[in-house]
Amino acid sequence: MSHTALQRTIVRLLFDPAFVARLAADPEAALAGAGLEPRERRWLAEADPRAFGVDGYRRTRTLRALLEEHAATAALVCADAGAVRALERFFSDDAFHAAIAERRSLAGAFGAWLLGLARTPEARAVGRLEALVARVRRGTPRPWPEGAALRVPPTVGSEALPAGAVAAWQAVVTPLRQAEDGPVAALLAPSRAPARARVDERETVCVLAVATGGDVALSDVSEPLHDLLRIVGDGAPEADALAHLAAEGLDAVEAAELVSELVGDGLLERRP
């Protein structure tokens, strides 16, 4: 019995009425590729479709939690507040189903899906920045890859963004956070339009995000440091970092000292 596949398929059914409808119309087609055994497919096909919709607020509660991390992007994507409710379409999208089936971050999948809806430079820049902030704030632990001696901690990240991205994000997110009933309630307020701040996609600024105790600090960093963090990423041999620094003009001693400083500052970590 494929317990995990069955459980994840049930979760998908609990969130997506369209999936439930496909299951009722053609069970074999709806469940193709779900990794279920014949009797598991039969159990689902024989279930009363109404059972999957008993909790009518499940999607709404989950969407509210997702919007807490992507409020500014949602505000820009949904030009008017009433459109926020249309974001429930995420739960019928392949992005949602893939995240559940592959046990990936639902918040990450939602952020990427939302970014795909962005149609302005401001929305695209804010979406990328907000995804970075959400990722480092979550700081999900990950295993060391084989052969890696250095890595960027999960609470640290950098992104090359259009100039003005941070200001554009702050212009939208600050009033949302200050709203009396919280950012999601503010998004739903029909009289509230998101603030606008221009970004310049012709100019790139490297932004560093560092999470500490639930707060995320943002700062500009040099392009070489951003490139170093990108090269090291989830894990790399120390020789890769030193080679990059050598290409930037540092000698062997300077490169080794800089790596040690970055480890001491918490921007890199060594394998224990």
Long-range contacts (C-beta under 8 A, 24 or more apart in sequence): 1-37, 1-40, 2-35, 2-36, 2-37, 2-40, 5-34, 5-35, 5-36, 5-40, 5-101, 6-36, 6-40, 6-44, 8-100, 8-101, 8-103, 9-34, 9-36, 9-44, 9-101, 10-44, 11-100, 12-96, 12-97, 12-100, 12-101, 13-44, 13-52, 14-52, 14-55, 14-58, 15-58, 15-59, 15-62, 15-91, 15-96, 15-100, 16-91, 16-92, 16-96, 16-97, 17-52, 17-53, 17-92, 18-92, 19-92, 19-97, 20-49, 20-52, 20-53, 21-49, 23-49, 24-49, 34-101, 59-88, 59-91, 60-88, 62-91, 62-106, 63-87, 63-88, 63-90, 63-91, 64-184, 66-90, 66-106, 66-107, 66-110, 67-183, 67-184, 67-187, 68-182, 68-183, 68-184, 69-107, 69-111, 69-130, 69-133, 69-134, 69-137, 70-107, 70-110, 70-111, 70-114, 70-127, 70-130, 70-131, 70-134, 71-130, 71-172, 71-173, 71-176, 71-183, 71-184, 71-186, 71-187, 72-126, 72-130, 72-169, 72-172, 72-173, 72-176, 72-194, 73-111, 73-114, 73-115, 73-118, 73-123, 73-126, 73-127, 73-130, 73-131, 74-114, 74-187, 75-172, 75-176, 75-187, 75-194, 76-118, 76-120, 76-122, 76-123, 76-126, 76-127, 76-172, 76-194, 77-114, 77-117, 77-118, 77-119, 77-123, 77-127, 78-187, 79-193, 80-190, 80-193, 81-187, 81-188, 81-189, 81-190, 81-191, 81-192, 82-190, 84-187, 84-188, 85-188, 87-114, 90-114, 105-138, 105-140, 107-134, 107-138, 108-134, 108-135, 121-162, 121-198, 121-199, 121-201, 122-168, 122-196, 122-197, 122-198, 122-199, 124-162, 125-161, 125-162, 125-164, 125-165, 125-168, 125-169, 125-199, 125-201, 126-165, 126-168, 126-169, 126-172, 128-159, 128-161, 128-165, 129-159, 129-161, 129-165, 129-166, 129-169, 129-207, 130-169, 130-173, 132-157, 132-158, 132-159, 132-207, 132-209, 133-209, 133-216, 133-218, 136-209, 136-210, 136-211, 136-216, 137-211, 137-214, 137-216, 139-211, 142-234, 144-235, 144-271, 145-234, 145-235, 147-235, 147-237, 148-234, 148-235, 148-236, 148-237, 148-271, 149-236, 149-237, 149-238, 149-270, 149-271, 150-232, 150-235, 150-236, 150-237, 150-238, 150-241, 150-259, 150-263, 150-268, 150-269, 150-270, 150-271, 151-232, 151-233, 151-234, 151-235, 151-236, 151-268, 151-269, 151-271, 152-229, 152-232, 152-233, 152-234, 152-267, 152-268, 152-269, 153-266, 153-267, 153-268, 153-269, 155-210, 155-211, 155-212, 156-208, 156-209, 156-210, 156-211, 156-229, 156-266, 156-267, 157-208, 157-209, 157-229, 158-206, 158-207, 158-208, 158-209, 158-221, 158-225, 158-226, 158-229, 158-230, 159-206, 159-207, 159-209, 160-204, 160-205, 160-206, 160-207, 160-223, 160-226, 161-199, 161-204, 161-205, 161-206, 161-207, 162-199, 162-200, 162-201, 162-202, 162-203, 162-204, 162-205, 163-199, 163-200, 163-203, 163-204, 163-205, 164-197, 164-198, 164-199, 164-200, 164-205, 165-199, 165-205, 165-207, 166-205, 166-207, 166-218, 167-197, 168-196, 168-197, 168-198, 168-199, 170-197, 171-195, 171-196, 171-197, 172-197, 208-267, 210-266, 210-267, 224-248, 228-262, 229-267, 229-268, 232-268, 235-271, 241-268
